Structure formats: structure tokens, C-alpha cells
């Protein structure tokens, strides 16, 4: 009998499969399609949860998978940290480093994912887009830094060809559609094969477009409550940050001085982490 591989997943809604669900509410997602492609016997465990932040992943989800000594672990988190008032890139960096450090000590191959640019597919005010992009860039820089430091397999979502075609995205434009999840699985498969794993092709299914009635029902049932909840949490901070953005623009783009100005190491390779350069990133 072939060796049994243990594949686990921790993280948020992007890890749990939101955007790829049956009418019953059962979700699948990229990790499910990737798990199906393994040739050897596989133990698959996904403990991710929509809404989870990096602190929960570190303190609650990670211990649940470490007891199974995973060979591979998807760590997909950061979007909820970014969408909350009081976002702190340094805290996200610390949480992810501790998470990846424990996985590395276990001999686990980590899978990570950078965030896409929602402003490519969601119309929004220019100032809000600037604020949102600054936060997303901060999350992605943290993710890249930690992935490089600990030798994780990293998928850069923005580099996937035609990724901003709407068929790849759920109606909320924040999560992949079923097709989008399958394409992410295919990207992870490609990188795992390059690292020596043996996997079959990921099945890519063409999905019919959601009609207007289905879209309206989804928005009323899911989109509106989500928007109200996030507005209470993030909107006051977003308004303040947009005001600062406007002031900075009027003053020849002088960077805002905040306690979120942060710098992260960007390691040249995963194996050679002695020589590195510091890239400064300002998050206002």
C-alpha cells in the first residue's frame, strides 16, 4: 500500500470554500478539488471557518491539525484581518510567522495564497479603492515575506491568466466561484508537482451564469447582512482613512504618519535567508 498523505487546511472563508456551495449550504472549494487529485491514499481535514482571523488560526485551528502531523497544510488567512477596523499588519506578520514556524518544525509543506485586487471587478470610489489597495498590499507583502522565509508554496492570484473574468468570481466578487476555486486548485497542483508530489489533473468544469433572480435572492439573504455588519465595523475607519488620503493628495501625496507604517523582510529565496532587503510599506 502507498504511503498515506495527510492534507489539512486552516484559515478563513477563502479556505473553507465560500463561493462554491450546494443549495444545502455544503461548501467544497479549492482544497477539496486539490485533495481529489492526489494519487496516493489521503487523509483530508479542513478546519477553516468563514470570518476567521490570523489569531484564531494560530491559537485555535492550528493545534487541531498539528495533532495529525500533516504533510501539507493550507494556510489561507489575512482578508478578515484587513477588513476589520484597527488592522495591524505587524500583528498579522507575527501570527503568520508563528503559524508557519510550527508547521516547519513538524516538517509540513505549507500552501499560501495572495489576495486578488477587488477593485478590478468591483466599482468603488477612488479614495476607497486607494485605502483598500493599501491594506491588500500590506497583507500580500506579509504573506510573501512569511512564505519566502519558511519555504511555503505561494500562489500569486493576480498572475493567473484571465483571473478577473467574472466567471471566476462569486457574486460577492470577494470569493472565487466554483470555477475560480478549481483554477486555484490547479495552480497549487502545478506548484506541488514542481516540489515532487504526484497529483492527477484537477477537473475544470464550465459553470452556467447565475441569473438575475438568483443574484437578487443571494444579495438579500447574504450580501445585505454582510454589508451592514462590515459597515458598522469598518466604515467609520474607512471614512477617516479616505479623508486622510484626500488631505495627502492635496498636499502633494505626503505619506500619512500612522502607527501602521511598517517594514517587512523580503527574503531573496526560501533557502537563503541571511541576505535580505527591507521594503518599506506605508498603510494609511
N, C-alpha and C positions, 0 to 999 in steps of 0.2 A: 504494500500500500504506500502511496506517495505521502510525503510529509504534509501534515496539516498546517495551513497558514491561518493566523488569526488577524483579522482586519477589523479595526474599531474606528469609531468616529465620535469626536466631541465638537461642540460648537453651537451655533445659533440656527436660525431658520434656513439659511443657505445650506447648512449641513444636514438639516432634518428633512429637506425635500420640499419645502414650501414652493408652490408653483407647479408641482407635479402631483396632483391628488385625484383620487377617485371621488365620485359624488358622496360616498360614505364618509369621506374625510381622511381616509388612509393615504399617506404620502409615500412616495418612492424616492426620487431624487438621484443625483449623480452617483452617490456611494452605492446605491442598490444596483445600478447598471454596471458599475465597475466591479462589484462583487460577483455579478453573474459571469463576468468574463474570465475569472481565474480558472486555470486548467486543473490545478491541484485541489484536493479537499480543503474547504474553507469554513472557518468559524467567523461569523459576521455579527458585530454588535454596534449599534448606533444609539448612543445615549444623549445626543444633542437635543436642544429644546429651543423653539422659537422664542425670541426675546432675551436669550442668554447673553451675558457679557463676559469679558475675559476673566473676571474674578470668579464667576461661577464655574467656568471651565476649569480653572486651576484648582479650586477648593472642593468642588462637588463632583464634577463629571470625570475629571482625570483619575481620581482614586478608583472609580468604578470600573475603569478599563485596565488600569495597571495591574490589578489582581489577576487578569487573564494573560498577562505578559504578551501584549500584541506585537506581531511582526511589523505591521503597518498601522498607522493611526492618522486619520484626517483631523486636522486642527483648523477649523474654519470659523473665525470669530473676529470681531472688530467693528462690524457695521452698527451694532447696537451701542457700543461704547461711543462711536462717533455721533450717533443721533440723539444722545442724551445731553441735557444741559450739564455743564461742568465737565465736558470731555477733557481728559488729561492724557495726552499721548505718552508721557513718561510712565504713567501707571499701566497703560496698555503694554508698553515695551517691557516693563518689569514682569507683568503677568505672563506674557508670552515666552519670555526668556526662561522663567521658572518652569513653565509647562514643557517647553522643548528640552530643557536640561534633564528633567526627569525621564522623558521619553528616550533621550540619548543614552542615559545610564542603563536603561532597560534594553538597549540595542534595537530600538524601534525606528523604522523609517517613517518620518513624518511627511504628510501631504499638506500643503498650504495653498491659499488662493488669494490673489489680489482682487480688490473691488473694481467693478466697472465704473464708467463715468455716466451717471444717470442723466446728466444734462444733455447728453447726446440723443435721448429718446423721450425726455420729459420737459415740455416747455415750462420755463420759470423765469422770474425777474432776474436781470443780470446780476444785481448785487447779491441776491440769494444764491445764485449759481457760483459766484466767486467764493462766498463763505463756505458753501458745501464742498466745492472742489478743494479748498484749502484743507478741510478736515479729511476728505477722502485721501488726498495726497499724503497727509500725515499718517493715516492708517496704513497705506501702501508702503510708505518708507519704513515704518516699524516692521511690517510683515517681511519685506525684503531683507532688512537688516538681520532679523532673527533667523529667517530661513537660511541665509548665507552663513551665519555664524554656526548654526547647528547642522548644516548639511541637509536641510529639508528639501523635498521636491516641491517646486513652486510653479503654479500655473499663472501666467500673466493674462488675465481675462481680456484685456484690451488688445492683445496681439492675435487673438483668434480671428481668422478671416471672416468678414461679414457678421461679426458678433452683434452689431447694432441693428440688424434686421429684426423687425418686431416679432417675427415668428419665433425668435429665440427667447422672448421675454414674456413673463406672466403679465396679466392686465395691470398689475401694480407697478410694472416697469422697474421694480427693485429686485425681483427674484427671477431666476431663469424659468422658462416654460418647460414642459416635458422635453421638447426638442433641445432647449438650452442645457438642461441637466444631462442629457445624453451626450451632447457635444463636450461638456466639461469632463464627463467620464472618459470620453475618447482621448482628450488631452492628457489626463492623468495616466491612462493606459500607455500612451506613447512614451511618456517620461519614465514610467515604471519598467517598460521593456528596455529602455536605454540603460536602466540601472540593474538589469539582469533578471528581472521577473518574467514569467511566461504567462501570457494572457491571450485569450481569443479576441476577435473583433467585438467592439461594442455595437450593438444593433442601433441604428439610427432610423427612427420612424418619422415619416411625414405626418404632421398633425393638422387637422382641419382648423380653420379660423373660427374663433369664438364669435357668435352672432351678437347683435346689439342688445337683445333681450337678456342673454346670458351675462353680458358685461354689466348691464344695469343692475341685475339681481346681485352680482358679486359686489359691486360698489356699495349698494345699500346694506348688504349683510356684513361685509368685511371692511371695505375701504373707508366708509364714513366713520365708524367707531375708531379705526386705527388713526385716521387723520385727527380726530378730536383729541384722542389721548396724546398724540405726539405734539399737537399744538399747545396743550397745557404745559407740556414738559419742555419742549424745545423752542417754541415760537418766541417767548419773551427774550431768550438769549439770542435768537436769530435776528430779532429786530435791533437789539443793541449792537450786534456784530455788523449788521448791514449799515447802521448809522456810522460806526467807526470806519467801515470800508468807504463810505461816501466821503467822510472827512479826509481820509488818507488820500483818496483820489483827487480831491480838491487841492490838497497840499502836496502835489507832485508825487503821490504814492509813497509818502513817508511811512515805513512799516509801523504798525501799532505796537506799542510796548506792552506786553502782557506776560503773565506767568506761564503762558503756553508756548513761548519761544523756546525751541528745543533743538538739540542736535543729536543725531544718532550715527553710530559707526556703520559704514557701508563696506563690508569686508570684500576683498578682491575675489577670493574663492572660498568655498566651504572648507577646503583642506588647509589653506594657508591663511591664518587669521592673525598673524603677527604684524603684517603690514596692512594698514588700513587708512582710509581718508575720512575726514569728518565733513559731512554735508549739512549745512545749516538749513533748517526748515522753520519758517515762521507760520504759526497758526493763530489767526486773529478771529 
